[in-house]
Amino acid sequence: MYLNIDLSAATFHESIPLIQYAAKVLGRRNPDELKRGITQSDYQKLEKSIKNIKFRVTHRGEAASRRKYRIRGLTPTPPERTFFNITINNQTTQISVATHFRNTYNRNLQFPALPCVVVRPECYLPMEVCHIIEVSD
């Protein structure tokens, strides 16, 4: 009797915007349905589903989009209420993710009610600027 164990099996994610992936995971027909936000149970389901997925950013141009990031989790708050420290002229202040994107990239967020992606401590990105890359886990 033989037992064949296939160790080459791996999970693959299709290369799509994270917002579109989130809509699929949460059973929404259209990503625009996410503009109102998500429930706590949807939040838990989504965070579990996207944790450790690799992605690229789309807001900083072609050269910056080559760098790969990994999702560590989701923030408990939306971009308007998710803050990080920034130093300008040797003075440290707090700024929200939404304000930073508005001031730095001249970009108003289309999905302001969704949580941000946590890349590392003090590094948060709106879900709408993340694009999943096609790699295996």
DALINQUI-V461882 format. One record per residue. RES is the residue in one letter. NEAR is the number of other ideal C-beta (glycine too) atoms within 12 Angstrom. Layout:
res = <RES;RES>
near = <NEAR;NEAR>
//
This chain:
res = <M;Y;L;N;I;D;L;S;A;A;T;F;H;E;S;I;P;L;I;Q;Y;A;A;K;V;L;G;R;R;N;P;D;E;L;K;R;G;I;T;Q;S;D;Y;Q;K;L;E;K;S;I;K;N;I;K;F;R;V;T;H;R;G;E;A;A;S;R;R;K;Y;R;I;R;G;L;T;P;T;P;P;E;R;T;F;F;N;I;T;I;N;N;Q;T;T;Q;I;S;V;A;T;H;F;R;N;T;Y;N;R;N;L;Q;F;P;A;L;P;C;V;V;V;R;P;E;C;Y;L;P;M;E;V;C;H;I;I;E;V;S;D>
near = <3;4;5;7;7;7;6;7;9;10;14;14;26;17;19;23;28;40;35;26;30;40;27;24;28;29;16;22;11;15;25;17;21;36;21;16;23;30;13;13;12;25;27;19;20;33;29;17;25;35;20;22;38;28;35;32;34;28;27;20;13;11;9;17;18;14;19;19;30;24;38;23;26;35;31;17;22;29;35;26;22;31;22;28;16;20;12;13;7;7;9;13;15;17;24;27;40;33;24;31;31;19;15;17;22;10;24;17;31;21;35;28;27;45;38;39;41;29;30;14;11;21;22;38;42;41;50;38;35;39;33;35;28;18;18;14;17>
//
